[in-house]
Amino acid sequence: MTLDQLVMRSAARSPGAIAVRGPDETYTYGQLDAVANRVARALQGLGVQRGDRVGLWTEKSARAVAAMQGISRLGAAYVPLDPLNPATRTRLILEDCRIDVVVTSASRAAELRNGGLERLRFLLVDDTGPAPGWTSLSGLSPEPLAGHGLDDHALAYILYTSGSTGMPKGVCISQRNALAFIEWSHALLGTTPEDRFSNHAPFFFDLSVLDLYAAFLGGASVTLIPEALAFAPKKLVELVLRERFTVWYSVPSALTLMMLEGGLLSHRDLPFRAVLFAGEPFPIQHLRPLREHLGAVRFFNLYGPTETNVCTAYEVGGIAPERTTPVPIGSASCGNRVWLEPEADADVGELMVEGPTVMLGYWGQAPQGARPYATGDLCRQLPEGGFEYLGRRDNMLKVRGRRIEPGEIEAALLSHPGVRDVGVVTSESGLEARLVAFVVAHDGPRPTLLQLKQHCAERLPRYMLIDELRVVPALPRTQNGKLDRRALRDLAPRRAPV
């Protein structure tokens, strides 16, 4: 079984059922299957072969979903890129991953061509450029290609994440990795064709994998939530009521905003039967009222870095009034084995994972093989079983579920001529999380926050741009000369308690 076969099977059973609702158009399973076959033929005509990587640099749309399916049907892997990425960063990833064909818009294709990547070939999701456009697909056969099946160990997609060396790194996920998670999710939720999934996460974020493929496995429908609405709480609540989502999956920050600013808890007829969250701890003071308001709804806290898909899960029941810490991350899921490598404190250890959802490896690096994956997360084993998340053993940051390596932001800031030294930390957490840069400036005019944001906007995605700037004479150092990030965090501005 492969990811594209999930749509093929549902199309054979129920061709007229809605598969995906996008801001551009809606596809039934029969239509999605046919368009995916046409995309595969178009990409084949551009030279895409088994084992190639194909870039996907476009907004969320039903067409983008069809492109993912078409890429998979050629035995190739898709590489979804943040549509808000500056062209500089996109070019960096395309070069790193040795991508020759990109599914994108005409305007983005022009940006890439103007940046010196004349070798690239394009399939356009619109029809305003010289490359083959979407309407050209209508002249191609909707029948499946012969002889292009792939095995479940083949590379399915590559998700690029923030890298500690200052460069993004590509997490390689196989068909089997993804399907182990999807099949487990399908069994957990008992997905049926009557379900309506929300797709809140962007396609380059691993949370989106469940939304799309668990829906396709169950013959359900999925509605794509545009990036512009992802943290627009009132519009999200309106969408929930209009679309009648039965399964919701997002970072806790989105659900918290929907409660605090979107009026979610003022509605008694919410359609959910399952609410899943991941990516960051859910503050207990916000989770408790949501859990109580949706008494009959099943709640799940899913945990796992991009490198492992989801590797533990916890079903949230009643929350005791005296509880002040986030709910546990639970026990092993998806057929994985998880355990702790003890730290100095015997009760605390780094969570290790091995099993079917662990990645093939990072693009361009040695394969992961059968080695266990060290998550970098510190956890505690609970007496009743399962694990409690305590924090990181390295410097990685989280902002609204997005994983950020401060080294990547620091590298971008250091490329500004006015910056001599820099350290980046977060202040606050959850909805209040902010990226703060402590900068040692060169002699001369000090760079301003606006100047640094404009400089970094040409190199980094929007969610990695700093929120605050502190110019300091020197950065705190440890005894061995390394940046003392703990001291920096203590210096970061914090809001006064209400």
C-alpha positions in Angstrom: 0.0 0.0 0.0 1.2 3.5 -0.8 -0.2 7.0 -0.2 -1.5 7.4 -3.7 -3.3 4.1 -3.5 -5.4 5.4 -0.6 -7.2 7.8 -3.1 -7.3 5.1 -5.8 -9.2 2.7 -3.5 -11.6 5.3 -2.2 -12.2 6.5 -5.8 -13.0 2.9 -6.9 -15.5 2.5 -4.0 -17.2 6.0 -4.0 -16.1 8.1 -7.0 -18.8 10.7 -6.3 -17.9 11.3 -2.6 -16.1 14.6 -1.7 -12.4 14.0 -1.2 -11.0 17.5 -0.7 -12.4 21.0 -0.4 -9.9 23.7 -1.2 -10.0 27.5 -1.5 -9.7 27.0 -5.3 -12.0 24.1 -6.0 -13.5 20.9 -4.7 -12.7 17.4 -6.0 -14.6 14.2 -5.6 -12.6 11.0 -5.2 -13.2 10.2 -8.9 -12.0 13.7 -9.9 -9.0 13.7 -7.6 -7.9 10.3 -9.0 -8.3 11.5 -12.6 -6.5 14.8 -12.0 -3.6 13.0 -10.2 -3.2 10.7 -13.2 -3.1 13.7 -15.5 -0.5 15.4 -13.3 1.6 12.3 -13.3 1.6 12.3 -17.1 2.4 16.0 -17.3 5.4 15.6 -14.9 6.5 12.5 -16.8 6.6 14.8 -19.9 8.9 17.2 -17.9 11.3 14.3 -17.3 10.3 13.2 -13.8 11.3 9.6 -13.1 11.1 7.2 -10.2 13.2 8.3 -7.3 13.3 12.0 -8.3 12.2 14.8 -6.0 9.6 17.3 -7.1 9.2 20.7 -5.4 5.8 22.0 -4.4 5.9 25.7 -3.8 2.4 27.0 -3.7 -0.5 27.9 -1.4 -2.8 25.2 0.0 -5.2 24.1 -2.7 -7.0 21.1 -4.1 -4.6 21.3 -7.0 -1.6 21.0 -4.7 -3.1 17.9 -3.2 -3.6 16.4 -6.7 0.0 17.3 -7.4 1.2 15.3 -4.4 -0.8 12.4 -5.6 0.5 12.7 -9.1 4.1 12.9 -7.9 3.7 9.7 -5.9 2.2 7.9 -8.8 5.5 8.3 -10.7 7.5 6.8 -7.8 8.9 10.2 -7.1 8.9 12.1 -3.8 7.3 15.5 -3.2 9.0 18.3 -1.2 6.4 20.8 0.1 7.9 24.3 0.6 6.5 27.1 2.7 4.6 29.4 0.2 5.8 32.4 2.3 9.5 31.4 2.0 11.6 34.1 0.4 12.9 32.9 -3.0 16.4 32.8 -1.6 15.5 30.1 0.9 13.5 28.1 -1.7 16.4 28.1 -4.1 18.7 26.9 -1.3 16.4 23.9 -0.6 15.9 23.2 -4.3 19.7 23.1 -4.8 20.2 21.0 -1.6 17.6 18.4 -2.7 18.7 18.5 -6.4 15.2 19.3 -7.6 14.7 19.9 -11.3 10.9 20.2 -11.5 8.7 22.4 -9.4 4.9 22.7 -9.2 4.2 26.3 -8.5 2.6 29.5 -9.7 3.8 31.6 -12.7 5.0 34.5 -10.4 7.0 32.1 -8.2 8.5 30.4 -11.2 9.7 33.8 -12.5 11.3 34.5 -9.1 13.2 31.2 -9.4 14.3 31.8 -13.0 15.5 35.3 -12.2 17.6 33.9 -9.3 19.7 31.9 -11.7 17.9 28.5 -11.7 17.3 28.5 -15.5 17.5 24.7 -15.5 14.3 24.3 -13.6 11.1 23.0 -15.3 7.7 23.9 -14.1 4.1 22.7 -13.9 2.0 25.8 -13.1 -1.1 25.6 -10.8 -2.3 28.7 -12.7 -2.3 29.6 -16.4 -0.4 32.9 -16.6 3.1 31.8 -17.6 5.0 30.2 -20.4 5.3 26.8 -18.7 2.5 24.2 -18.9 -0.5 25.4 -16.9 -3.3 23.6 -15.2 -5.8 23.8 -18.0 -3.3 21.9 -20.2 -3.9 18.8 -18.1 -7.3 18.4 -19.7 -5.7 17.2 -22.9 -4.0 14.3 -21.0 -5.4 10.8 -20.3 -7.1 10.4 -16.8 -6.1 6.7 -16.9 -3.4 5.5 -14.5 0.2 5.1 -15.9 1.3 1.5 -16.5 4.2 0.1 -14.7 4.9 2.9 -12.3 3.9 1.3 -9.0 6.3 1.7 -6.1 7.0 -0.3 -2.9 6.3 1.0 0.5 10.0 1.5 1.4 10.3 4.2 -1.3 10.8 7.8 -0.3 7.4 9.5 -0.1 8.2 13.1 0.8 10.8 15.3 2.4 9.9 17.9 5.0 12.5 20.6 5.6 13.0 21.8 9.1 15.1 24.4 10.8 18.8 23.3 11.1 21.1 23.9 14.0 24.0 24.6 11.6 22.2 27.6 10.1 21.0 25.6 7.1 17.5 23.9 6.8 17.7 20.1 6.8 15.4 17.6 4.9 13.7 14.8 6.9 13.1 11.9 4.5 9.9 9.9 5.1 9.1 6.7 3.3 5.8 5.4 2.2 5.9 2.9 5.0 6.9 5.5 7.6 3.8 7.6 6.7 1.4 4.6 6.4 2.3 3.2 9.8 1.2 6.5 11.3 -1.9 6.8 9.0 -3.1 3.3 9.6 -2.7 3.7 13.4 -4.6 7.0 13.2 -7.4 5.5 11.2 -7.8 2.7 13.7 -7.6 5.1 16.7 -10.3 7.4 15.2 -12.5 4.7 13.5 -12.7 7.0 10.4 -15.7 6.6 8.3 -16.8 8.2 5.0 -19.1 10.4 7.0 -16.2 12.2 8.7 -15.1 15.7 7.8 -11.5 16.4 8.6 -10.0 19.9 9.0 -6.6 20.5 7.5 -5.2 23.3 9.7 -1.5 22.7 9.3 0.5 23.8 6.2 1.7 21.0 3.9 5.3 21.5 4.9 4.4 20.8 8.6 4.1 17.2 9.6 0.7 17.6 11.3 -0.9 17.9 7.8 -0.1 14.2 7.0 -2.8 12.9 9.3 -5.5 15.3 8.0 -5.0 14.3 4.4 -4.2 10.7 4.4 -6.4 9.5 7.3 -9.3 11.1 5.5 -8.3 9.4 2.2 -7.9 6.0 3.9 -11.4 6.2 5.4 -13.0 7.7 2.3 -13.8 10.8 4.3 -13.5 14.5 3.2 -10.9 17.0 4.2 -11.2 20.8 4.0 -8.1 22.8 3.5 -7.8 25.8 5.8 -5.9 28.6 4.1 -2.7 29.8 5.7 -4.2 33.3 6.1 -6.9 31.9 8.4 -4.7 29.6 10.4 -4.6 32.0 13.4 -7.7 34.1 12.7 -9.8 32.8 15.6 -13.2 34.2 14.7 -13.0 33.0 11.1 -11.8 29.6 12.2 -14.8 29.2 14.5 -17.1 30.3 11.7 -15.5 27.6 9.5 -16.0 24.9 12.1 -19.7 25.7 12.3 -20.1 26.0 8.5 -18.1 22.9 7.5 -19.2 20.8 10.5 -15.8 19.2 11.1 -15.9 15.9 13.0 -12.1 15.6 13.4 -10.0 18.6 14.3 -6.1 18.5 14.5 -3.9 21.5 15.2 -1.4 23.0 17.5 -2.7 24.0 20.9 -2.1 27.7 20.2 -4.8 27.7 17.5 -7.4 26.1 19.8 -6.5 28.5 22.6 -7.0 31.5 20.3 -10.3 30.0 19.1 -11.5 29.9 22.7 -10.1 33.2 24.0 -10.8 35.4 20.9 -13.1 33.4 18.6 -15.9 32.5 21.0 -15.6 28.8 20.5 -17.0 27.9 24.0 -20.1 30.0 23.4 -21.4 27.4 21.0 -23.2 24.3 22.3 -23.6 22.5 19.0 -20.0 22.0 18.0 -19.7 19.1 15.6 -16.4 17.5 16.8 -16.2 13.9 17.7 -12.4 13.9 18.1 -10.0 16.7 18.9 -6.3 16.1 18.5 -3.4 18.4 19.3 0.4 18.2 18.9 3.5 20.4 18.4 3.7 22.0 21.8 2.3 21.6 25.4 -1.3 22.6 25.8 -1.5 25.0 28.9 -3.7 23.2 31.4 -5.7 26.4 32.2 -6.9 26.5 28.6 -7.2 22.7 27.9 -9.4 22.1 31.0 -12.4 24.3 30.0 -12.3 23.0 26.4 -12.2 19.4 27.7 -15.2 20.1 30.0 -17.2 22.0 27.3 -16.8 19.1 24.8 -17.7 16.3 27.3 -18.5 13.5 24.9 -15.6 14.3 22.5 -12.5 12.2 22.5 -9.3 14.2 23.1 -5.8 13.1 22.1 -2.4 14.6 22.8 -0.1 13.3 20.0 3.7 13.6 20.4 6.6 13.1 18.0 9.2 15.1 16.2 9.1 15.3 12.4 11.7 12.6 12.3 9.3 10.0 13.9 5.9 11.2 12.7 3.9 10.5 15.9 5.5 8.0 18.3 3.4 8.4 21.5 -0.2 9.3 22.3 -2.3 10.1 25.3 -6.1 10.2 25.5 -7.2 13.0 27.7 -10.0 12.2 30.1 -11.1 14.3 33.0 -8.6 16.8 34.2 -8.3 17.1 38.0 -8.9 20.6 39.4 -5.6 20.6 41.2 -3.5 19.8 38.1 -1.2 22.6 37.0 1.1 20.9 34.5 0.3 19.9 30.9 -1.1 16.5 30.3 1.3 13.6 29.6 2.5 12.7 26.1 1.4 9.1 26.8 2.7 5.8 25.6 4.2 4.3 22.5 2.0 4.4 19.4 2.1 3.3 15.7 4.0 0.1 16.5 7.0 2.0 17.9 9.2 1.3 20.9 10.1 4.2 23.1 12.3 4.4 26.2 14.4 6.8 28.2 18.2 7.1 28.2 18.8 8.3 31.8 20.4 11.7 32.5 22.2 12.5 35.8 18.8 12.6 37.5 17.7 8.9 37.3 14.0 10.0 37.0 14.7 12.0 33.9 15.9 10.8 30.5 16.1 11.6 26.8 13.2 9.9 24.9 14.4 7.4 22.3 12.3 5.9 19.5 12.7 3.0 17.2 10.1 1.5 14.9 8.1 1.8 11.7 7.5 5.6 11.8 11.2 6.6 12.3 12.5 8.5 9.2 14.8 7.1 6.5 17.3 9.8 7.5 18.2 13.4 6.6 18.7 14.2 2.9 22.3 14.1 2.0 23.4 12.3 5.2 23.9 8.7 6.2 20.7 6.7 6.4 19.1 6.3 9.8 18.9 2.5 9.3 17.7 0.5 12.3 19.3 2.9 14.8 17.0 4.4 17.4 16.3 8.1 17.0 17.3 10.4 19.9 14.5 13.0 20.1 16.4 15.5 22.3 13.3 15.8 24.5 13.7 15.2 28.2 10.9 13.2 29.8 9.9 11.4 33.0 8.4 7.9 33.2 5.1 8.1 35.1 4.1 5.6 37.8 0.9 4.7 35.9 2.8 4.3 32.6 3.6 6.6 29.8 5.8 9.7 29.8 5.7 13.3 30.9 7.4 15.9 28.7 9.8 18.2 30.6 11.7 20.2 28.0 14.6 20.1 25.6 18.2 19.0 26.2 19.4 21.3 23.4 18.7 24.8 22.2 15.7 24.1 19.9 12.8 26.5 20.3 9.1 26.1 19.6 6.8 29.0 18.5 3.2 28.0 17.9 4.3 24.4 17.3 6.9 25.4 14.7 10.3 24.0 15.4 13.1 26.6 15.3 16.8 26.2 15.7 18.2 29.5 17.0 21.5 28.8 15.1 19.6 29.3 11.8 18.3 32.8 12.8 21.7 33.7 14.3 23.4 32.8 11.0 21.0 35.1 9.1 21.5 38.0 11.6 25.3 37.6 11.5 25.2 38.1 7.8 24.1 41.7 8.4 27.1 44.1 8.3 26.1 45.8 11.5 26.0 42.6 13.7 29.2 41.4 15.3 27.7 38.8 17.7 24.2 37.5 18.4 22.2 35.1 20.5 18.5 34.3 20.0 16.1 33.0 22.7 12.4 33.0 23.3 10.5 34.9 25.9 7.3 33.6 27.4 5.6 30.5 25.9 2.4 29.4 24.1 0.5 32.3 22.6 2.9 34.8 24.2 6.1 33.2 22.8 8.4 35.8 21.2 11.8 35.5 19.5 14.3 37.9 21.1 17.7 38.7 19.6 20.5 39.9 21.8 22.9 41.7 19.4 26.5 43.0 19.8 26.8 45.7 17.2 29.9 46.7 15.2 31.1 50.3 15.7 28.9 52.8 13.9 25.1 53.1 13.5 23.3 50.4 15.4 21.0 48.2 13.3 17.3 48.6 14.1 14.7 45.9 14.6 13.1 46.9 11.3 16.4 46.7 9.4 17.2 43.3 10.8 13.7 41.9 10.1 14.0 43.2 6.5 17.4 41.6 6.2 16.3 38.3 7.5 13.0 38.3 5.5 15.2 37.6 2.4 16.7 34.5 4.0 14.2 33.1 6.5 10.5 32.1 6.6 8.2 34.5 8.3 7.7 32.5 11.5 11.5 32.7 12.1 11.7 36.5 12.1 12.6 38.1 15.4 10.0 40.0 17.4 12.3 42.0 19.7 15.9 43.3 19.6 18.2 44.0 22.5 21.5 45.6 21.7 24.1 44.7 24.4 27.8 45.3 24.9 28.6 41.6 25.1 26.9 38.3 25.3 27.1 36.1 28.4 29.4 33.2 28.1 30.0 30.0 30.1 33.3 29.0 31.5 34.3 27.2 28.3 33.4 30.2 26.2 30.1 29.0 24.8 27.1 31.3 24.6 25.2 31.1 27.9 21.6 30.7 26.6 20.2 30.2 30.1 21.6 33.6 31.1 20.1 35.1 27.9 16.7 33.7 28.7 16.9 35.3 32.1 17.5 38.6 30.4 14.7 38.3 28.0 11.8 40.7 28.6 8.7 39.2 30.2 5.2 40.5 30.6 4.1 41.4 34.1 1.6 38.8 35.5 -2.0 39.9 35.2 
